[in-house]
């Protein structure tokens, strides 16, 4: 059984000084210690100048697959098994796509349910019927698209499970829930699993369109005081709404999946058994994670990371940053953080986009091998 641990007194409150402002952190309760779950950094975002940097997500910081799996398994254990069905699990792009799909996998295994479908939001336009669109107001990439599920036997859900890596104000989740309930009015219940819930004392669950409960590995509050130099940036707002276009699309979750699928890459894996860094790209993170798990199970030293649109600043949790072009052709800069080309790890960059789509700047920086799922 998952046990709640009382955080040490020294860790219940802390202040993080960032170039963009001051972040006051307080922890109320935790299943995992704060420092095992996340760190913090500044980002170049006039809407929100801080970033919660997860240690277990495999995005901005390298993470071991086994630790990633254990955190999601513990989170899934907090989601009730007796939710009214059918259930639709929705992962928010880009950060919670892999998290949401892994939680769907873990919850199905734990509950024994076979009536749960996974679906994720996306910033990519594909040739499929659009279900709805919603906004993430504070984000560096505010526009989200959700496509109508194309799953045999799928029925509109009675329960929505909305997965994000962290919650602060709940505004994005309210926007998402409102958009989905407008399309699926038969929804009766909403559950929000998240690694860290920073909304303590805020009433956003009461303002959701259906009764809502939150499940998290840590609950607390973040109070943000922007620096006096923070100001609006029209260029940022224009870029934040950028969407890509995938002329050829394989469904890895944008059109819904009933059962977890560990599709192998189209590219043969390079030989070797040395230390390895597996890098997912953008929204394509679940299958790279599953590949990393498989290699880790053979005894190989593997860590997982992913590229990101999030424009973070160096300092605090960010020790290194590489900027390059987006492989989804949105025209938006992408970044890889906290990856050291001199750390002795071989690097594999995993992508769902066509051959030649990954910027040579990224490839050359790590003398990386490209592992493609594009067929």
N, C-alpha and C positions, 0 to 999 in steps of 0.2 A: 504494500500500500504506500502511496506517495505521502510523505510526511511534511508538514509545514515546519520550517526552522525559523526561529526568532533571529533576526539579523543582529550582529553584535552592535552594542550601543554606539561605537565609534563610526559605524557604517550607516546608521539610520538617517543621518543628515550630513550633507557636505555641500560646499560651494565650489563651483567650477568656473574659473575666470577664463573667458575666451575673448579673442580680439573683437568679436561682434557683440559681446555683452556678458552678462552674468547669469549663470544657471544655478538655482538653488534646488538641490535634490533632497527629497525625503522619502524614506522607505517605511511603509506601514507593516507589511507582511511579505514573506518570501518563502517559496519552496526551494529556490536556488539563491545563493548569495548574489548581491548586486554585482560584485567584481567578476563573478563567473559568467554573468549574463551579458554585461554591456559596459561600454565606456562612452565618452562624449567627445564631440569635436565641433568646431565652427564650420559653417558653410556659407558660401557666397549666394545668399538667398534673401532678398529684402523682405520676404514674407515671414521667414523664420530663420534666424541666424544660427541655430544649433542643430546638431545631428546626434541622435541616439545611435551609437555604433555597436551593433550586436557582436558578441564573441561566439555565438553558437549558430549563426545564420549562414556562414560561409559566403559573405558578400564583401564587406569592406575590410574585414580581418580574416586571415586564414584560419580555418577550423578543421579539426579532425572529423572525419565522417561519423565515427562512433559517438563523439560528443554531440554532434548535430542530431543524430538519431535518438540519443537518450533524452535530449531536451524536448523533442517533439513527442516522444513516447510519454514523457511525464505530463506534457500539456494535454495530450489526447486523453489521459486518464482523468482529467478534470471535466471533460465534456460528458454529460449524461448519456447513458447507453439507450435510454427509453424515449428518445425524442420522437414526436409524431412524424410518421413517414408519409410519403417519400421525403428524403433529406437532400438538399443541395448544398455542397461545400464550395464556397467561393474564395479563392485566393486573390489578393490585391497585387497588381503589377506595380513596380517590377519586383520589389523586394520580397513579397510574400507568395510568389508563385510556387517556388519549390517548397516553402514551409507549408502552404495550404495543401499541396498535393501529398506531401508526406504525412500531414495530419489526417487527411482523408484515408490514406493507406492504413495508418495506425488505428484510427477509430473504427474502421470496418473490421480489422482483425480483432480488436478488443471487444467490440459489441456483438460481433457475429452477424451484423446487418449486411444485407445485399441490396438495399434500396437507397443507397447514397451515391449521388453523382458528384464528380468534381468538375469545376468550371473556374476559369480565371479571367480577370479583366485584362485588357491589353491596350497598348498604344499603337497597334498595328492594324491597318485596314486590310481586310481579306474579302474574297468573293463569297460571302455568306450573309444570311439575313441578320441584321443588327437587332438585338433585343432592346438595348437601352444604352444611354450614355450618362455619365455622372462626372462630377468634378471633385478634385482633391485640392481645395483652395490654397493651402500653404505650400504646395509641392513645387519642385523644379520641373515637374511634368504633370500638369494639372488634369489633363483630359484622359478619361478612361472610357473604353468601349467594352461592352459585353454582348457577345453573339448568342443567338438562340441555340440551345443545346440540340445537337443532332446525334442522339443516342437512342438505339433501338429500345422501345418500350418505355422511354422516358415519360414521366408525368409531372406536372407542376408540383412544387414542393409544399408540404405543410410546415416544414422547418427549414430555415436558412441558417447555415453556419458560416459566418463571415470572418475570414482569417486575415489578420495583419500582424506585422512583426512587433509593432508597438502602438499604443493608443495614448493620445494626449488630451485633445478636446472632444474627440468623438464626432467632429463635424463631417469628416469624410465618410464615416460609417453611416451616419444619418442620411447623407446624400445617396449612398449606395442602397441602403435599405428602402428609402422612399422610391427610388427608381425601380427596384425589383418588385416591391409590393404592388406598385402600379400595374406591373405586367402580370404578376402572380398574386391576385387578391386572396387566394386561399391560404396564404401563409398564416400560421397561427402563432409561431414562436421563433425567436431569433437567439442564437448563441454566438458570442464573439470570443473565440480563443485568440490570445495574443501572448507573446513571450513576456512583455512588460506592459503593465497598465498604469499609466501616469495620470489618470483622470480622477483620483481620489478626491471626493468633495464636490465633484461636478455632477450635474443631473442629466447628462446626455442620454443615458439609457431610458429614463422616464419619458424622453421626447422622441423615442424611436416609434415607428408606425405600428409595431407589434410588441408584446411583452418580451423583454430582452435581458439576458444575463451574460456576464463577462467571466471568462475563465483565463487565469494568467499564472505564470510562474513567479511573478513579483507584482505587488501593488504599491503605489506611492504617488508622489506628486512632483511635478517640475514647475518651478516658477521662473519665468524668463524676464530679464530686464535688458532690453536692447541698449547698445551703446549709443551715445549721442550722434555718432556719425552714420547710423543706419538710415537709409533713404530708399525711396522707390526707384525702380529701374525699368523703364518701358521696354528695353530690349529683352530683359529677363522675362517679362510677361508674354512677349511675342513668342519667345522660344519655348516657354512652358507648355504651350498648346500644340506643339509640333507632333504630328502623327506620321508613322511610317506606312509603307505599302508593301505587302508581301504578295507578289504576283503568283507565286507558287507556294502552297501552304499544306503542311502535314499536321494533322490534329494531334498536338501534344497536350491539349487541355483547353484551347480556346473554344472548341465546339463541344466540350463535355466529354468525360470519360467515366464509365461505370466502375471499371476495375483498374487497379494500378498496372501500368505497363512499363517494363524496363526494356524498351526497344534498343537493340544494339546499334552502334554507329555504322554508317556506310563505309567509313574509312577504316582500313585495318589498323590495329593498334601497333605502335612501335614496340620493338623488343626492349628489354631492360628490366631491372628490378631495383634500381636506386631510388633515392628520395624524389618525390614527384609532387608537383603543383598542378591541380586540375582547375582550369578557369572556365566557368560558364560565361555566357554572353547575354546581357540584358535580361530578357524574360526566360531565357533558356537555361534553367538551372537544375531542374529535377533529374533529368537523365544524366547530366554530368555528375551529380551527387551519387546516383545509383552506380555509375561506373566506378567512382572513387571508393564506394563501399565494397564493391566486388574485389577491387585490387587490395584494399586494406585487409580484407578477409584472408588473402593469401599471405599476409605478413608484411606487405609493402608499406613503407612510410609515405603516407599520402595526406595532403591538405587540400582543402577546397576554398576557392574564392570565386568572385564573379565581377564582371565589369558593371559599371553603374553610370547613370546620367547625373547622379547627385554631385553638385559642384562644391566639394568640401575643401577647406583650407588646411594646409600643413600645420602641424602643431597638435597638442593634446593626443588624441587617439590616432592621428594620421601622421605617420613617419615618412611616407613616400607617396608620390602620386605621379602617374603617367597619363597624359592626355592624348587622345587619338580620335579618329573618325568613327562614328557609329556604324556597325555592320548592317543595321536595318535601313540605312540610307534616309534617316530622318533629317539629316543636316545638323543634328545636335551633337555637341562634344560628349564623348564618353571618357571614363576614367577607370584606372585600376589602381587601387590603394594598397599600401602596406605589403608590397611584393618586392623582394630584393633579388635582382638578377644574379647577385654574387653569393647567394645562400647555398649553392650546391644542388639545388633542386632542378630537375628537368621540368619543363613546362609544356603542358598540353592545353591548347585553347579549343574549347568545344563550341560548335555553332550549328544552328538550324538553317542558316541562310546559305545562299549558293557559294560555290567555290570562288575565291577571289574577293569575297565581301569583307573579310577581316583586314583591317588597316595594317599594312606592313610595318608601321611604326610600332604597333603592339607586338607583332610577330618578331621583328628584328631585335627589340629590346631584350627579349628573353630567349632568343634563338629557339623559338617555340615550334612545336609540331601542331598541325591543325587536325582536329578530329571532327569530321562533319557527319551530321545526320541527314543532310539534304540528299534526296535520292532523285 
